[in-house]
Amino acid sequence: MDFDFSKIEEIYGKETVTNIKDNIEEVTSNINYLIYLGFNDTEDLFERETLLFLYDTETFKNKINQLIKKLGPNYVNIIEEDISQLEELLW
C-alpha cells in the first residue's frame, strides 16, 4: 500500500502523521480489517478518513461492525460510494 502522507498532513496536520507512526500497528490492523471485509480502495479510505484508523483495533472493529449491521450485506458498495458513512463513526 502506498499512502500519500503529504496529503494526510495537509488535511489533518503533522501531529496526525506522527500519531500514525506512533500507532502503526493499530493503524495497520485496522486497514487489514477493512481488506478482510472486502474493501477494495483502502488507500483512499485511509487517506480521507485517517482519524478513524487511529482508534484502537477493538473500538475500530466495533464501530465498523455496527455500521455493517446498519447498512446490510451491500455495505462495501454503499461505503465506497458514500464515504460519509465512515465520517459518522468519528462522533
PDB file of N, CA, C and O in Angstrom:
ATOM      1  N   MET A   1       0.837  -1.174   0.000  1.00  0.00           N
ATOM      2  CA  MET A   1       0.000   0.000   0.000  1.00  0.00           C
ATOM      3  C   MET A   1       0.883   1.238   0.000  1.00  0.00           C
ATOM      4  O   MET A   1       1.911   1.305   0.674  1.00  0.00           O
ATOM      5  N   ASP A   2       0.452   2.189  -0.764  1.00  0.00           N
ATOM      6  CA  ASP A   2       1.234   3.412  -0.907  1.00  0.00           C
ATOM      7  C   ASP A   2       0.350   4.597  -0.530  1.00  0.00           C
ATOM      8  O   ASP A   2      -0.489   5.036  -1.316  1.00  0.00           O
ATOM      9  N   PHE A   3       0.548   5.103   0.677  1.00  0.00           N
ATOM     10  CA  PHE A   3      -0.268   6.201   1.169  1.00  0.00           C
ATOM     11  C   PHE A   3       0.423   7.529   0.924  1.00  0.00           C
ATOM     12  O   PHE A   3       1.649   7.620   0.967  1.00  0.00           O
ATOM     13  N   ASP A   4      -0.374   8.557   0.667  1.00  0.00           N
ATOM     14  CA  ASP A   4       0.135   9.901   0.441  1.00  0.00           C
ATOM     15  C   ASP A   4       0.127  10.650   1.771  1.00  0.00           C
ATOM     16  O   ASP A   4      -0.851  11.311   2.119  1.00  0.00           O
ATOM     17  N   PHE A   5       1.229  10.536   2.506  1.00  0.00           N
ATOM     18  CA  PHE A   5       1.296  11.154   3.824  1.00  0.00           C
ATOM     19  C   PHE A   5       1.347  12.676   3.748  1.00  0.00           C
ATOM     20  O   PHE A   5       0.971  13.353   4.705  1.00  0.00           O
ATOM     21  N   SER A   6       1.804  13.219   2.629  1.00  0.00           N
ATOM     22  CA  SER A   6       1.779  14.679   2.482  1.00  0.00           C
ATOM     23  C   SER A   6       0.337  15.166   2.377  1.00  0.00           C
ATOM     24  O   SER A   6       0.002  16.239   2.878  1.00  0.00           O
ATOM     25  N   LYS A   7      -0.509  14.380   1.728  1.00  0.00           N
ATOM     26  CA  LYS A   7      -1.937  14.713   1.635  1.00  0.00           C
ATOM     27  C   LYS A   7      -2.579  14.629   3.021  1.00  0.00           C
ATOM     28  O   LYS A   7      -3.369  15.494   3.397  1.00  0.00           O
ATOM     29  N   ILE A   8      -2.241  13.597   3.768  1.00  0.00           N
ATOM     30  CA  ILE A   8      -2.778  13.435   5.121  1.00  0.00           C
ATOM     31  C   ILE A   8      -2.317  14.592   6.003  1.00  0.00           C
ATOM     32  O   ILE A   8      -3.104  15.139   6.775  1.00  0.00           O
ATOM     33  N   GLU A   9      -1.049  14.964   5.890  1.00  0.00           N
ATOM     34  CA  GLU A   9      -0.530  16.071   6.689  1.00  0.00           C
ATOM     35  C   GLU A   9      -1.213  17.383   6.321  1.00  0.00           C
ATOM     36  O   GLU A   9      -1.500  18.204   7.192  1.00  0.00           O
ATOM     37  N   GLU A  10      -1.471  17.579   5.032  1.00  0.00           N
ATOM     38  CA  GLU A  10      -2.139  18.798   4.573  1.00  0.00           C
ATOM     39  C   GLU A  10      -3.554  18.899   5.141  1.00  0.00           C
ATOM     40  O   GLU A  10      -3.996  19.982   5.526  1.00  0.00           O
ATOM     41  N   ILE A  11      -4.252  17.787   5.191  1.00  0.00           N
ATOM     42  CA  ILE A  11      -5.640  17.772   5.657  1.00  0.00           C
ATOM     43  C   ILE A  11      -5.717  17.762   7.183  1.00  0.00           C
ATOM     44  O   ILE A  11      -6.474  18.532   7.773  1.00  0.00           O
ATOM     45  N   TYR A  12      -4.941  16.898   7.817  1.00  0.00           N
ATOM     46  CA  TYR A  12      -5.084  16.647   9.252  1.00  0.00           C
ATOM     47  C   TYR A  12      -3.965  17.221  10.124  1.00  0.00           C
ATOM     48  O   TYR A  12      -4.106  17.292  11.345  1.00  0.00           O
ATOM     49  N   GLY A  13      -2.862  17.626   9.506  1.00  0.00           N
ATOM     50  CA  GLY A  13      -1.766  18.205  10.265  1.00  0.00           C
ATOM     51  C   GLY A  13      -0.653  17.219  10.547  1.00  0.00           C
ATOM     52  O   GLY A  13      -0.822  16.002  10.459  1.00  0.00           O
ATOM     53  N   LYS A  14       0.493  17.791  10.891  1.00  0.00           N
ATOM     54  CA  LYS A  14       1.694  16.993  11.152  1.00  0.00           C
ATOM     55  C   LYS A  14       1.515  16.073  12.357  1.00  0.00           C
ATOM     56  O   LYS A  14       2.048  14.963  12.382  1.00  0.00           O
ATOM     57  N   GLU A  15       0.765  16.536  13.353  1.00  0.00           N
ATOM     58  CA  GLU A  15       0.544  15.734  14.559  1.00  0.00           C
ATOM     59  C   GLU A  15      -0.145  14.407  14.230  1.00  0.00           C
ATOM     60  O   GLU A  15       0.157  13.379  14.836  1.00  0.00           O
ATOM     61  N   THR A  16      -1.062  14.436  13.277  1.00  0.00           N
ATOM     62  CA  THR A  16      -1.764  13.213  12.887  1.00  0.00           C
ATOM     63  C   THR A  16      -0.802  12.219  12.242  1.00  0.00           C
ATOM     64  O   THR A  16      -0.876  11.018  12.501  1.00  0.00           O
ATOM     65  N   VAL A  17       0.095  12.722  11.407  1.00  0.00           N
ATOM     66  CA  VAL A  17       1.088  11.834  10.783  1.00  0.00           C
ATOM     67  C   VAL A  17       1.972  11.217  11.867  1.00  0.00           C
ATOM     68  O   VAL A  17       2.310  10.035  11.800  1.00  0.00           O
ATOM     69  N   THR A  18       2.340  12.016  12.858  1.00  0.00           N
ATOM     70  CA  THR A  18       3.120  11.497  13.981  1.00  0.00           C
ATOM     71  C   THR A  18       2.336  10.434  14.740  1.00  0.00           C
ATOM     72  O   THR A  18       2.897   9.408  15.124  1.00  0.00           O
ATOM     73  N   ASN A  19       1.039  10.672  14.960  1.00  0.00           N
ATOM     74  CA  ASN A  19       0.191   9.687  15.642  1.00  0.00           C
ATOM     75  C   ASN A  19       0.106   8.386  14.856  1.00  0.00           C
ATOM     76  O   ASN A  19       0.079   7.305  15.442  1.00  0.00           O
ATOM     77  N   ILE A  20       0.064   8.487  13.541  1.00  0.00           N
ATOM     78  CA  ILE A  20       0.046   7.284  12.706  1.00  0.00           C
ATOM     79  C   ILE A  20       1.326   6.486  12.937  1.00  0.00           C
ATOM     80  O   ILE A  20       1.284   5.274  13.150  1.00  0.00           O
ATOM     81  N   LYS A  21       2.453   7.173  12.894  1.00  0.00           N
ATOM     82  CA  LYS A  21       3.745   6.496  13.076  1.00  0.00           C
ATOM     83  C   LYS A  21       3.847   5.882  14.473  1.00  0.00           C
ATOM     84  O   LYS A  21       4.367   4.778  14.635  1.00  0.00           O
ATOM     85  N   ASP A  22       3.346   6.601  15.478  1.00  0.00           N
ATOM     86  CA  ASP A  22       3.414   6.102  16.856  1.00  0.00           C
ATOM     87  C   ASP A  22       2.483   4.914  17.089  1.00  0.00           C
ATOM     88  O   ASP A  22       2.711   4.116  17.997  1.00  0.00           O
ATOM     89  N   ASN A  23       1.440   4.796  16.275  1.00  0.00           N
ATOM     90  CA  ASN A  23       0.440   3.735  16.444  1.00  0.00           C
ATOM     91  C   ASN A  23       0.319   2.881  15.188  1.00  0.00           C
ATOM     92  O   ASN A  23      -0.771   2.422  14.848  1.00  0.00           O
ATOM     93  N   ILE A  24       1.418   2.673  14.511  1.00  0.00           N
ATOM     94  CA  ILE A  24       1.397   1.995  13.214  1.00  0.00           C
ATOM     95  C   ILE A  24       0.809   0.588  13.288  1.00  0.00           C
ATOM     96  O   ILE A  24       0.177   0.144  12.330  1.00  0.00           O
ATOM     97  N   GLU A  25       0.997  -0.116  14.385  1.00  0.00           N
ATOM     98  CA  GLU A  25       0.447  -1.473  14.499  1.00  0.00           C
ATOM     99  C   GLU A  25      -1.074  -1.441  14.520  1.00  0.00           C
ATOM    100  O   GLU A  25      -1.719  -2.255  13.860  1.00  0.00           O
ATOM    101  N   GLU A  26      -1.655  -0.506  15.272  1.00  0.00           N
ATOM    102  CA  GLU A  26      -3.120  -0.364  15.327  1.00  0.00           C
ATOM    103  C   GLU A  26      -3.652   0.051  13.957  1.00  0.00           C
ATOM    104  O   GLU A  26      -4.631  -0.511  13.465  1.00  0.00           O
ATOM    105  N   VAL A  27      -3.000   1.034  13.349  1.00  0.00           N
ATOM    106  CA  VAL A  27      -3.438   1.535  12.043  1.00  0.00           C
ATOM    107  C   VAL A  27      -3.397   0.410  11.014  1.00  0.00           C
ATOM    108  O   VAL A  27      -4.343   0.230  10.247  1.00  0.00           O
ATOM    109  N   THR A  28      -2.316  -0.336  10.999  1.00  0.00           N
ATOM    110  CA  THR A  28      -2.175  -1.449  10.060  1.00  0.00           C
ATOM    111  C   THR A  28      -3.237  -2.516  10.307  1.00  0.00           C
ATOM    112  O   THR A  28      -3.814  -3.052   9.361  1.00  0.00           O
ATOM    113  N   SER A  29      -3.490  -2.817  11.554  1.00  0.00           N
ATOM    114  CA  SER A  29      -4.514  -3.793  11.899  1.00  0.00           C
ATOM    115  C   SER A  29      -5.893  -3.329  11.411  1.00  0.00           C
ATOM    116  O   SER A  29      -6.678  -4.129  10.903  1.00  0.00           O
ATOM    117  N   ASN A  30      -6.176  -2.052  11.567  1.00  0.00           N
ATOM    118  CA  ASN A  30      -7.468  -1.516  11.134  1.00  0.00           C
ATOM    119  C   ASN A  30      -7.610  -1.544   9.616  1.00  0.00           C
ATOM    120  O   ASN A  30      -8.678  -1.864   9.094  1.00  0.00           O
ATOM    121  N   ILE A  31      -6.546  -1.212   8.916  1.00  0.00           N
ATOM    122  CA  ILE A  31      -6.568  -1.287   7.450  1.00  0.00           C
ATOM    123  C   ILE A  31      -6.764  -2.733   7.011  1.00  0.00           C
ATOM    124  O   ILE A  31      -7.563  -3.009   6.116  1.00  0.00           O
ATOM    125  N   ASN A  32      -6.048  -3.642   7.629  1.00  0.00           N
ATOM    126  CA  ASN A  32      -6.176  -5.067   7.289  1.00  0.00           C
ATOM    127  C   ASN A  32      -7.583  -5.586   7.553  1.00  0.00           C
ATOM    128  O   ASN A  32      -8.061  -6.469   6.842  1.00  0.00           O
ATOM    129  N   TYR A  33      -8.248  -5.045   8.569  1.00  0.00           N
ATOM    130  CA  TYR A  33      -9.618  -5.473   8.844  1.00  0.00           C
ATOM    131  C   TYR A  33     -10.544  -5.071   7.698  1.00  0.00           C
ATOM    132  O   TYR A  33     -11.417  -5.845   7.305  1.00  0.00           O
ATOM    133  N   LEU A  34     -10.359  -3.875   7.167  1.00  0.00           N
ATOM    134  CA  LEU A  34     -11.186  -3.470   6.014  1.00  0.00           C
ATOM    135  C   LEU A  34     -10.900  -4.344   4.799  1.00  0.00           C
ATOM    136  O   LEU A  34     -11.814  -4.694   4.053  1.00  0.00           O
ATOM    137  N   ILE A  35      -9.646  -4.692   4.602  1.00  0.00           N
ATOM    138  CA  ILE A  35      -9.301  -5.591   3.494  1.00  0.00           C
ATOM    139  C   ILE A  35      -9.984  -6.935   3.698  1.00  0.00           C
ATOM    140  O   ILE A  35     -10.550  -7.492   2.758  1.00  0.00           O
ATOM    141  N   TYR A  36      -9.937  -7.459   4.911  1.00  0.00           N
ATOM    142  CA  TYR A  36     -10.596  -8.716   5.257  1.00  0.00           C
ATOM    143  C   TYR A  36     -12.093  -8.662   4.957  1.00  0.00           C
ATOM    144  O   TYR A  36     -12.682  -9.655   4.531  1.00  0.00           O
ATOM    145  N   LEU A  37     -12.705  -7.495   5.184  1.00  0.00           N
ATOM    146  CA  LEU A  37     -14.142  -7.331   4.961  1.00  0.00           C
ATOM    147  C   LEU A  37     -14.500  -7.157   3.484  1.00  0.00           C
ATOM    148  O   LEU A  37     -15.678  -7.131   3.128  1.00  0.00           O
ATOM    149  N   GLY A  38     -13.488  -7.038   2.627  1.00  0.00           N
ATOM    150  CA  GLY A  38     -13.749  -6.978   1.193  1.00  0.00           C
ATOM    151  C   GLY A  38     -13.647  -5.597   0.567  1.00  0.00           C
ATOM    152  O   GLY A  38     -14.028  -5.420  -0.591  1.00  0.00           O
ATOM    153  N   PHE A  39     -13.145  -4.619   1.301  1.00  0.00           N
ATOM    154  CA  PHE A  39     -12.994  -3.289   0.729  1.00  0.00           C
ATOM    155  C   PHE A  39     -11.842  -3.289  -0.261  1.00  0.00           C
ATOM    156  O   PHE A  39     -10.803  -3.905  -0.026  1.00  0.00           O
ATOM    157  N   ASN A  40     -12.041  -2.589  -1.373  1.00  0.00           N
ATOM    158  CA  ASN A  40     -11.048  -2.565  -2.443  1.00  0.00           C
ATOM    159  C   ASN A  40     -10.140  -1.341  -2.379  1.00  0.00           C
ATOM    160  O   ASN A  40      -8.952  -1.438  -2.688  1.00  0.00           O
ATOM    161  N   ASP A  41     -10.673  -0.216  -1.992  1.00  0.00           N
ATOM    162  CA  ASP A  41      -9.929   1.040  -2.050  1.00  0.00           C
ATOM    163  C   ASP A  41      -9.553   1.522  -0.655  1.00  0.00           C
ATOM    164  O   ASP A  41      -9.916   2.626  -0.249  1.00  0.00           O
ATOM    165  N   THR A  42      -8.829   0.691   0.066  1.00  0.00           N
ATOM    166  CA  THR A  42      -8.469   1.042   1.440  1.00  0.00           C
ATOM    167  C   THR A  42      -7.517   2.230   1.491  1.00  0.00           C
ATOM    168  O   THR A  42      -7.519   2.975   2.471  1.00  0.00           O
ATOM    169  N   GLU A  43      -6.711   2.418   0.465  1.00  0.00           N
ATOM    170  CA  GLU A  43      -5.802   3.565   0.453  1.00  0.00           C
ATOM    171  C   GLU A  43      -6.591   4.870   0.485  1.00  0.00           C
ATOM    172  O   GLU A  43      -6.290   5.760   1.281  1.00  0.00           O
ATOM    173  N   ASP A  44      -7.580   4.983  -0.361  1.00  0.00           N
ATOM    174  CA  ASP A  44      -8.399   6.200  -0.398  1.00  0.00           C
ATOM    175  C   ASP A  44      -9.182   6.368   0.899  1.00  0.00           C
ATOM    176  O   ASP A  44      -9.267   7.472   1.436  1.00  0.00           O
ATOM    177  N   LEU A  45      -9.746   5.290   1.395  1.00  0.00           N
ATOM    178  CA  LEU A  45     -10.495   5.368   2.654  1.00  0.00           C
ATOM    179  C   LEU A  45      -9.590   5.832   3.789  1.00  0.00           C
ATOM    180  O   LEU A  45      -9.995   6.653   4.612  1.00  0.00           O
ATOM    181  N   PHE A  46      -8.374   5.313   3.835  1.00  0.00           N
ATOM    182  CA  PHE A  46      -7.431   5.700   4.882  1.00  0.00           C
ATOM    183  C   PHE A  46      -7.040   7.176   4.752  1.00  0.00           C
ATOM    184  O   PHE A  46      -7.035   7.907   5.742  1.00  0.00           O
ATOM    185  N   GLU A  47      -6.720   7.601   3.557  1.00  0.00           N
ATOM    186  CA  GLU A  47      -6.286   8.982   3.354  1.00  0.00           C
ATOM    187  C   GLU A  47      -7.404   9.988   3.622  1.00  0.00           C
ATOM    188  O   GLU A  47      -7.143  11.095   4.092  1.00  0.00           O
ATOM    189  N   ARG A  48      -8.630   9.612   3.329  1.00  0.00           N
ATOM    190  CA  ARG A  48      -9.744  10.549   3.502  1.00  0.00           C
ATOM    191  C   ARG A  48     -10.340  10.512   4.900  1.00  0.00           C
ATOM    192  O   ARG A  48     -10.879  11.519   5.359  1.00  0.00           O
ATOM    193  N   GLU A  49     -10.258   9.381   5.589  1.00  0.00           N
ATOM    194  CA  GLU A  49     -10.832   9.232   6.932  1.00  0.00           C
ATOM    195  C   GLU A  49      -9.766   8.756   7.918  1.00  0.00           C
ATOM    196  O   GLU A  49     -10.002   7.838   8.704  1.00  0.00           O
ATOM    197  N   THR A  50      -8.631   9.367   7.871  1.00  0.00           N
ATOM    198  CA  THR A  50      -7.462   8.966   8.652  1.00  0.00           C
ATOM    199  C   THR A  50      -7.755   8.840  10.137  1.00  0.00           C
ATOM    200  O   THR A  50      -7.326   7.876  10.770  1.00  0.00           O
ATOM    201  N   LEU A  51      -8.471   9.786  10.695  1.00  0.00           N
ATOM    202  CA  LEU A  51      -8.703   9.801  12.142  1.00  0.00           C
ATOM    203  C   LEU A  51      -9.421   8.545  12.623  1.00  0.00           C
ATOM    204  O   LEU A  51      -9.191   8.096  13.745  1.00  0.00           O
ATOM    205  N   LEU A  52     -10.274   7.981  11.802  1.00  0.00           N
ATOM    206  CA  LEU A  52     -10.983   6.757  12.156  1.00  0.00           C
ATOM    207  C   LEU A  52      -9.998   5.611  12.398  1.00  0.00           C
ATOM    208  O   LEU A  52     -10.210   4.784  13.285  1.00  0.00           O
ATOM    209  N   PHE A  53      -8.936   5.566  11.618  1.00  0.00           N
ATOM    210  CA  PHE A  53      -7.974   4.473  11.698  1.00  0.00           C
ATOM    211  C   PHE A  53      -7.046   4.587  12.908  1.00  0.00           C
ATOM    212  O   PHE A  53      -6.276   3.669  13.191  1.00  0.00           O
ATOM    213  N   LEU A  54      -7.119   5.700  13.614  1.00  0.00           N
ATOM    214  CA  LEU A  54      -6.309   5.892  14.816  1.00  0.00           C
ATOM    215  C   LEU A  54      -6.966   5.308  16.063  1.00  0.00           C
ATOM    216  O   LEU A  54      -6.347   5.256  17.125  1.00  0.00           O
ATOM    217  N   TYR A  55      -8.221   4.868  15.937  1.00  0.00           N
ATOM    218  CA  TYR A  55      -8.861   4.187  17.063  1.00  0.00           C
ATOM    219  C   TYR A  55      -8.125   2.885  17.346  1.00  0.00           C
ATOM    220  O   TYR A  55      -7.535   2.291  16.444  1.00  0.00           O
ATOM    221  N   ASP A  56      -8.160   2.441  18.602  1.00  0.00           N
ATOM    222  CA  ASP A  56      -7.601   1.128  18.888  1.00  0.00           C
ATOM    223  C   ASP A  56      -8.402   0.091  18.102  1.00  0.00           C
ATOM    224  O   ASP A  56      -9.554   0.334  17.745  1.00  0.00           O
ATOM    225  N   THR A  57      -7.796  -1.051  17.837  1.00  0.00           N
ATOM    226  CA  THR A  57      -8.386  -2.041  16.938  1.00  0.00           C
ATOM    227  C   THR A  57      -9.751  -2.525  17.410  1.00  0.00           C
ATOM    228  O   THR A  57     -10.657  -2.699  16.595  1.00  0.00           O
ATOM    229  N   GLU A  58      -9.909  -2.742  18.689  1.00  0.00           N
ATOM    230  CA  GLU A  58     -11.205  -3.210  19.203  1.00  0.00           C
ATOM    231  C   GLU A  58     -12.300  -2.179  18.950  1.00  0.00           C
ATOM    232  O   GLU A  58     -13.383  -2.530  18.482  1.00  0.00           O
ATOM    233  N   THR A  59     -12.033  -0.926  19.250  1.00  0.00           N
ATOM    234  CA  THR A  59     -13.016   0.137  19.020  1.00  0.00           C
ATOM    235  C   THR A  59     -13.316   0.276  17.538  1.00  0.00           C
ATOM    236  O   THR A  59     -14.473   0.412  17.142  1.00  0.00           O
ATOM    237  N   PHE A  60     -12.264   0.241  16.715  1.00  0.00           N
ATOM    238  CA  PHE A  60     -12.425   0.345  15.265  1.00  0.00           C
ATOM    239  C   PHE A  60     -13.338  -0.758  14.743  1.00  0.00           C
ATOM    240  O   PHE A  60     -14.287  -0.490  14.005  1.00  0.00           O
ATOM    241  N   LYS A  61     -13.048  -1.998  15.131  1.00  0.00           N
ATOM    242  CA  LYS A  61     -13.864  -3.133  14.669  1.00  0.00           C
ATOM    243  C   LYS A  61     -15.305  -3.000  15.136  1.00  0.00           C
ATOM    244  O   LYS A  61     -16.227  -3.259  14.362  1.00  0.00           O
ATOM    245  N   ASN A  62     -15.514  -2.606  16.369  1.00  0.00           N
ATOM    246  CA  ASN A  62     -16.876  -2.430  16.878  1.00  0.00           C
ATOM    247  C   ASN A  62     -17.628  -1.388  16.073  1.00  0.00           C
ATOM    248  O   ASN A  62     -18.783  -1.604  15.708  1.00  0.00           O
ATOM    249  N   LYS A  63     -16.992  -0.264  15.791  1.00  0.00           N
ATOM    250  CA  LYS A  63     -17.647   0.793  15.018  1.00  0.00           C
ATOM    251  C   LYS A  63     -17.976   0.325  13.601  1.00  0.00           C
ATOM    252  O   LYS A  63     -19.076   0.561  13.101  1.00  0.00           O
ATOM    253  N   ILE A  64     -17.023  -0.332  12.967  1.00  0.00           N
ATOM    254  CA  ILE A  64     -17.243  -0.839  11.606  1.00  0.00           C
ATOM    255  C   ILE A  64     -18.344  -1.902  11.600  1.00  0.00           C
ATOM    256  O   ILE A  64     -19.210  -1.889  10.725  1.00  0.00           O
ATOM    257  N   ASN A  65     -18.316  -2.809  12.557  1.00  0.00           N
ATOM    258  CA  ASN A  65     -19.327  -3.868  12.616  1.00  0.00           C
ATOM    259  C   ASN A  65     -20.727  -3.302  12.843  1.00  0.00           C
ATOM    260  O   ASN A  65     -21.693  -3.803  12.267  1.00  0.00           O
ATOM    261  N   GLN A  66     -20.849  -2.275  13.667  1.00  0.00           N
ATOM    262  CA  GLN A  66     -22.150  -1.630  13.881  1.00  0.00           C
ATOM    263  C   GLN A  66     -22.644  -0.990  12.584  1.00  0.00           C
ATOM    264  O   GLN A  66     -23.829  -1.062  12.258  1.00  0.00           O
ATOM    265  N   LEU A  67     -21.732  -0.369  11.855  1.00  0.00           N
ATOM    266  CA  LEU A  67     -22.112   0.243  10.582  1.00  0.00           C
ATOM    267  C   LEU A  67     -22.551  -0.816   9.582  1.00  0.00           C
ATOM    268  O   LEU A  67     -23.519  -0.613   8.850  1.00  0.00           O
ATOM    269  N   ILE A  68     -21.854  -1.937   9.544  1.00  0.00           N
ATOM    270  CA  ILE A  68     -22.213  -3.026   8.639  1.00  0.00           C
ATOM    271  C   ILE A  68     -23.615  -3.542   8.954  1.00  0.00           C
ATOM    272  O   ILE A  68     -24.402  -3.792   8.042  1.00  0.00           O
ATOM    273  N   LYS A  69     -23.930  -3.701  10.238  1.00  0.00           N
ATOM    274  CA  LYS A  69     -25.277  -4.135  10.632  1.00  0.00           C
ATOM    275  C   LYS A  69     -26.327  -3.156  10.130  1.00  0.00           C
ATOM    276  O   LYS A  69     -27.390  -3.557   9.657  1.00  0.00           O
ATOM    277  N   LYS A  70     -26.021  -1.885  10.236  1.00  0.00           N
ATOM    278  CA  LYS A  70     -26.955  -0.839   9.812  1.00  0.00           C
ATOM    279  C   LYS A  70     -27.155  -0.842   8.293  1.00  0.00           C
ATOM    280  O   LYS A  70     -28.271  -0.655   7.810  1.00  0.00           O
ATOM    281  N   LEU A  71     -26.064  -1.055   7.542  1.00  0.00           N
ATOM    282  CA  LEU A  71     -26.127  -0.945   6.080  1.00  0.00           C
ATOM    283  C   LEU A  71     -26.547  -2.226   5.372  1.00  0.00           C
ATOM    284  O   LEU A  71     -27.085  -2.175   4.265  1.00  0.00           O
ATOM    285  N   GLY A  72     -26.311  -3.352   5.988  1.00  0.00           N
ATOM    286  CA  GLY A  72     -26.695  -4.616   5.369  1.00  0.00           C
ATOM    287  C   GLY A  72     -25.596  -5.208   4.505  1.00  0.00           C
ATOM    288  O   GLY A  72     -24.468  -4.716   4.499  1.00  0.00           O
ATOM    289  N   PRO A  73     -25.929  -6.272   3.771  1.00  0.00           N
ATOM    290  CA  PRO A  73     -24.917  -7.057   3.058  1.00  0.00           C
ATOM    291  C   PRO A  73     -24.197  -6.309   1.927  1.00  0.00           C
ATOM    292  O   PRO A  73     -23.133  -6.748   1.490  1.00  0.00           O
ATOM    293  N   ASN A  74     -24.738  -5.226   1.461  1.00  0.00           N
ATOM    294  CA  ASN A  74     -24.117  -4.466   0.372  1.00  0.00           C
ATOM    295  C   ASN A  74     -23.248  -3.328   0.921  1.00  0.00           C
ATOM    296  O   ASN A  74     -23.021  -2.330   0.237  1.00  0.00           O
ATOM    297  N   TYR A  75     -22.767  -3.482   2.152  1.00  0.00           N
ATOM    298  CA  TYR A  75     -22.053  -2.414   2.857  1.00  0.00           C
ATOM    299  C   TYR A  75     -20.811  -1.911   2.125  1.00  0.00           C
ATOM    300  O   TYR A  75     -20.524  -0.715   2.168  1.00  0.00           O
ATOM    301  N   VAL A  76     -20.070  -2.789   1.458  1.00  0.00           N
ATOM    302  CA  VAL A  76     -18.848  -2.347   0.777  1.00  0.00           C
ATOM    303  C   VAL A  76     -19.190  -1.327  -0.297  1.00  0.00           C
ATOM    304  O   VAL A  76     -18.588  -0.255  -0.347  1.00  0.00           O
ATOM    305  N   ASN A  77     -20.143  -1.646  -1.149  1.00  0.00           N
ATOM    306  CA  ASN A  77     -20.528  -0.722  -2.218  1.00  0.00           C
ATOM    307  C   ASN A  77     -21.083   0.575  -1.656  1.00  0.00           C
ATOM    308  O   ASN A  77     -20.774   1.657  -2.156  1.00  0.00           O
ATOM    309  N   ILE A  78     -21.894   0.471  -0.629  1.00  0.00           N
ATOM    310  CA  ILE A  78     -22.501   1.670  -0.035  1.00  0.00           C
ATOM    311  C   ILE A  78     -21.426   2.595   0.514  1.00  0.00           C
ATOM    312  O   ILE A  78     -21.452   3.799   0.258  1.00  0.00           O
ATOM    313  N   ILE A  79     -20.495   2.050   1.256  1.00  0.00           N
ATOM    314  CA  ILE A  79     -19.444   2.867   1.874  1.00  0.00           C
ATOM    315  C   ILE A  79     -18.489   3.417   0.819  1.00  0.00           C
ATOM    316  O   ILE A  79     -18.116   4.588   0.880  1.00  0.00           O
ATOM    317  N   GLU A  80     -18.093   2.600  -0.138  1.00  0.00           N
ATOM    318  CA  GLU A  80     -17.169   3.082  -1.154  1.00  0.00           C
ATOM    319  C   GLU A  80     -17.803   4.141  -2.051  1.00  0.00           C
ATOM    320  O   GLU A  80     -17.092   4.975  -2.612  1.00  0.00           O
ATOM    321  N   GLU A  81     -19.121   4.124  -2.197  1.00  0.00           N
ATOM    322  CA  GLU A  81     -19.813   5.148  -2.974  1.00  0.00           C
ATOM    323  C   GLU A  81     -20.138   6.385  -2.144  1.00  0.00           C
ATOM    324  O   GLU A  81     -20.272   7.479  -2.691  1.00  0.00           O
ATOM    325  N   ASP A  82     -20.265   6.221  -0.830  1.00  0.00           N
ATOM    326  CA  ASP A  82     -20.616   7.338   0.054  1.00  0.00           C
ATOM    327  C   ASP A  82     -19.777   7.255   1.322  1.00  0.00           C
ATOM    328  O   ASP A  82     -20.197   6.690   2.332  1.00  0.00           O
ATOM    329  N   ILE A  83     -18.598   7.822   1.245  1.00  0.00           N
ATOM    330  CA  ILE A  83     -17.643   7.735   2.352  1.00  0.00           C
ATOM    331  C   ILE A  83     -18.131   8.456   3.600  1.00  0.00           C
ATOM    332  O   ILE A  83     -17.571   8.260   4.678  1.00  0.00           O
ATOM    333  N   SER A  84     -19.148   9.273   3.480  1.00  0.00           N
ATOM    334  CA  SER A  84     -19.683   9.970   4.656  1.00  0.00           C
ATOM    335  C   SER A  84     -20.198   8.972   5.694  1.00  0.00           C
ATOM    336  O   SER A  84     -20.340   9.318   6.867  1.00  0.00           O
ATOM    337  N   GLN A  85     -20.475   7.757   5.276  1.00  0.00           N
ATOM    338  CA  GLN A  85     -20.874   6.710   6.215  1.00  0.00           C
ATOM    339  C   GLN A  85     -19.783   6.490   7.257  1.00  0.00           C
ATOM    340  O   GLN A  85     -20.075   6.263   8.431  1.00  0.00           O
ATOM    341  N   LEU A  86     -18.529   6.558   6.826  1.00  0.00           N
ATOM    342  CA  LEU A  86     -17.404   6.391   7.756  1.00  0.00           C
ATOM    343  C   LEU A  86     -17.208   7.626   8.630  1.00  0.00           C
ATOM    344  O   LEU A  86     -16.823   7.516   9.795  1.00  0.00           O
ATOM    345  N   GLU A  87     -17.473   8.790   8.067  1.00  0.00           N
ATOM    346  CA  GLU A  87     -17.327  10.039   8.830  1.00  0.00           C
ATOM    347  C   GLU A  87     -18.186  10.022  10.090  1.00  0.00           C
ATOM    348  O   GLU A  87     -17.785  10.545  11.130  1.00  0.00           O
ATOM    349  N   GLU A  88     -19.351   9.428   9.994  1.00  0.00           N
ATOM    350  CA  GLU A  88     -20.268   9.377  11.133  1.00  0.00           C
ATOM    351  C   GLU A  88     -19.701   8.570  12.287  1.00  0.00           C
ATOM    352  O   GLU A  88     -20.113   8.760  13.431  1.00  0.00           O
ATOM    353  N   LEU A  89     -18.757   7.669  12.007  1.00  0.00           N
ATOM    354  CA  LEU A  89     -18.169   6.832  13.052  1.00  0.00           C
ATOM    355  C   LEU A  89     -17.211   7.613  13.955  1.00  0.00           C
ATOM    356  O   LEU A  89     -16.807   7.119  15.007  1.00  0.00           O
ATOM    357  N   LEU A  90     -16.855   8.812  13.553  1.00  0.00           N
ATOM    358  CA  LEU A  90     -15.938   9.628  14.344  1.00  0.00           C
ATOM    359  C   LEU A  90     -16.631  10.284  15.522  1.00  0.00           C
ATOM    360  O   LEU A  90     -15.955  10.782  16.422  1.00  0.00           O
ATOM    361  N   TRP A  91     -17.922  10.301  15.547  1.00  0.00           N
ATOM    362  CA  TRP A  91     -18.659  11.008  16.609  1.00  0.00           C
ATOM    363  C   TRP A  91     -19.204  10.075  17.628  1.00  0.00           C
ATOM    364  O   TRP A  91     -19.847  10.510  18.583  1.00  0.00           O
TER     365      TRP A  91
END
